[in-house]
Amino acid sequence: ATGSAPAVPIDERFDIAYVTPVTIGTPPQTLMLDFDTGSSDLWVFSSHMPPFQVRGQEIYTPDESSTARLLEGHTWSIMYGDGSASRGNVYVDTFAVGGLTVLNQAVQTAQQVSASFTSATNIDGLVGLGFSTLNTVRPESQLTFFDNAKASLDNPVFTADLKYMAAGTYDFGFIDRAKYTGEITYVPIDPDPGYWIFTSSGYAVGASSNFSATPIIGIADTGTSLVYLPTAVLTAYYRQVQGATNSRSYGGYVFPCDSALPSFTFGVGEERFTIPASYIRYAPVTEGSATCFGGLQSSSELGINIWGDVALKAAFVVFDSRSPPRIGWAKK
Ligand SMILES: CSC[C@H](NC(=O)[C@H](Cc1ccccc1)NC(=O)N1CCOCC1)C(=O)N[C@@H](CC1CCCCC1)[C@@H](O)C(=O)OC(C)C
């Protein structure tokens, strides 16, 4: 089996997150979920939440699904890198995305979500695509939809083709030759922490003329909007940007929106990928401001480097869960 589904930006002004239509239950209930390689819980806004916590999101109502079964005595609770959080109980039900159907998928129903989820009106929940070891359901942790689907997939892979200010695609079980050019460069993944962690071979500010071959260990994370890198890399980049400062009040590097920005190149093995300046001129700090927030930010507060959507948009990425797992990057 294979599947293919769109990854739609939730905001038409800038790429803060991407959502994908899924159906859950019988008859099918459609929700728009954020497919997140940085976590491993499949959770949804649900009829078990206090109504004031729901602000326009679609909800899953297990009582209206003839195939829903409560997973007695199981609960979950998760906190993300940005401090947002959610928790609740667990059902199993039929889950379908992009033509793929998984019977008896653990669907984690929210009973409480933090304010940032309530205000993210276009995100009805998350589909974790990290390793199932990270799943927070207790007393028995549950498998991700990808791990449940893997045995029936033509290949144990999924790919991300995210796009700048446009809908991209997640493919499951196959690698679409039409979505990339040249060859795919694969590098090993360390699956122990449960994330898609790989080592980039280095970086260059601007075109890859002055490439600095320094290894950068980081997570390939579809659920993170920006790129978070070591301070040394950030200062090398923003040194080239007129008027750039690391603003405490705005919580990161900002610069005049009309400043000239170099591109940013990162290495995967011998291959070089360039993030265009337009992706790094991320967004005005507030609507209409002449000060812009950078798409490259410091990872020092996070303790881990993250190749989020700003980097993933610059490539076609293969998440290959054969053993040992590996990640592939190709130009497009
Ligand atoms: C650097 S880690 C921060 C990361 N969050 C983010 O990147 C959020 C995502 C978001 C989108 C829409 C609405 C609300 C939040 N964006 C964010 O903090 N932004 C502030 C800077 O400008 C860009 C938007 C994060 O926590 N990612 C989560 C998934 C994410 C999905 C959307 C809802 C909130 C949770 C996950 O990938 C994760 O925790 O990864 C770990 C490995 C860091």
The ligand as an SDF file (V2000), in Angstrom:
LIG
                    3D

 43 45  0  0  0  0  0  0  0  0999 V2000
   11.7300   24.8080   18.7060 C   0  0  0  0  0  0  0  0  0  0  0  0
   10.6040   23.7430   19.3950 S   0  0  0  0  0  0  0  0  0  0  0  0
    9.2110   24.6460   19.1720 C   0  0  0  0  0  0  0  0  0  0  0  0
    8.2450   23.9670   18.2460 C   0  0  0  0  0  0  0  0  0  0  0  0
    7.1400   24.8750   18.0130 N   0  0  0  0  0  0  0  0  0  0  0  0
    7.1210   25.6850   16.9720 C   0  0  0  0  0  0  0  0  0  0  0  0
    7.9820   25.7330   16.1200 O   0  0  0  0  0  0  0  0  0  0  0  0
    5.8320   26.5030   16.8550 C   0  0  0  0  0  0  0  0  0  0  0  0
    4.8190   25.6640   16.0790 C   0  0  0  0  0  0  0  0  0  0  0  0
    3.4500   26.2270   16.1360 C   0  0  0  0  0  0  0  0  0  0  0  0
    2.7520   26.4020   14.9880 C   0  0  0  0  0  0  0  0  0  0  0  0
    1.4670   26.9080   14.9930 C   0  0  0  0  0  0  0  0  0  0  0  0
    0.8570   27.2550   16.1990 C   0  0  0  0  0  0  0  0  0  0  0  0
    1.5710   27.0810   17.3940 C   0  0  0  0  0  0  0  0  0  0  0  0
    2.8640   26.5720   17.3640 C   0  0  0  0  0  0  0  0  0  0  0  0
    6.1080   27.7860   16.2000 N   0  0  0  0  0  0  0  0  0  0  0  0
    6.7650   28.7530   16.9080 C   0  0  0  0  0  0  0  0  0  0  0  0
    7.1490   28.5530   18.0470 O   0  0  0  0  0  0  0  0  0  0  0  0
    6.9310   29.9560   16.2830 N   0  0  0  0  0  0  0  0  0  0  0  0
    7.5990   31.0510   16.9890 C   0  0  0  0  0  0  0  0  0  0  0  0
    8.6440   31.6300   16.1030 C   0  0  0  0  0  0  0  0  0  0  0  0
    8.0540   32.0080   14.8460 O   0  0  0  0  0  0  0  0  0  0  0  0
    7.5340   30.8770   14.1560 C   0  0  0  0  0  0  0  0  0  0  0  0
    6.4220   30.2400   14.9420 C   0  0  0  0  0  0  0  0  0  0  0  0
    7.6270   22.7200   18.8750 C   0  0  0  0  0  0  0  0  0  0  0  0
    7.3230   22.7100   20.0320 O   0  0  0  0  0  0  0  0  0  0  0  0
    7.3300   21.7600   17.9560 N   0  0  0  0  0  0  0  0  0  0  0  0
    6.5460   20.6020   18.3610 C   0  0  0  0  0  0  0  0  0  0  0  0
    5.2960   20.4550   17.5120 C   0  0  0  0  0  0  0  0  0  0  0  0
    4.4090   21.7030   17.5560 C   0  0  0  0  0  0  0  0  0  0  0  0
    3.3100   21.5990   16.5060 C   0  0  0  0  0  0  0  0  0  0  0  0
    2.3320   22.7750   16.5400 C   0  0  0  0  0  0  0  0  0  0  0  0
    1.7300   22.9320   17.9250 C   0  0  0  0  0  0  0  0  0  0  0  0
    2.8150   23.0580   18.9960 C   0  0  0  0  0  0  0  0  0  0  0  0
    3.7890   21.8870   18.9420 C   0  0  0  0  0  0  0  0  0  0  0  0
    7.4140   19.3460   18.2390 C   0  0  0  0  0  0  0  0  0  0  0  0
    7.9380   19.2540   16.9090 O   0  0  0  0  0  0  0  0  0  0  0  0
    8.5220   19.3660   19.2600 C   0  0  0  0  0  0  0  0  0  0  0  0
    8.2940   19.6240   20.4040 O   0  0  0  0  0  0  0  0  0  0  0  0
    9.7500   19.1030   18.7870 O   0  0  0  0  0  0  0  0  0  0  0  0
   10.7730   18.9650   19.7780 C   0  0  0  0  0  0  0  0  0  0  0  0
   11.7350   17.9070   19.2920 C   0  0  0  0  0  0  0  0  0  0  0  0
   11.4360   20.3260   19.9430 C   0  0  0  0  0  0  0  0  0  0  0  0
  1  2  1  0
  2  3  1  0
  3  4  1  0
  4  5  1  0
  4 25  1  0
  5  6  1  0
  6  7  2  0
  6  8  1  0
  8  9  1  0
  8 16  1  0
  9 10  1  0
 10 11  1  0
 10 15  2  0
 11 12  2  0
 12 13  1  0
 13 14  2  0
 14 15  1  0
 16 17  1  0
 17 18  2  0
 17 19  1  0
 19 20  1  0
 19 24  1  0
 20 21  1  0
 21 22  1  0
 22 23  1  0
 23 24  1  0
 25 26  2  0
 25 27  1  0
 27 28  1  0
 28 29  1  0
 28 36  1  0
 29 30  1  0
 30 31  1  0
 30 35  1  0
 31 32  1  0
 32 33  1  0
 33 34  1  0
 34 35  1  0
 36 37  1  0
 36 38  1  0
 38 39  2  0
 38 40  1  0
 40 41  1  0
 41 42  1  0
 41 43  1  0
M  END
$$$$
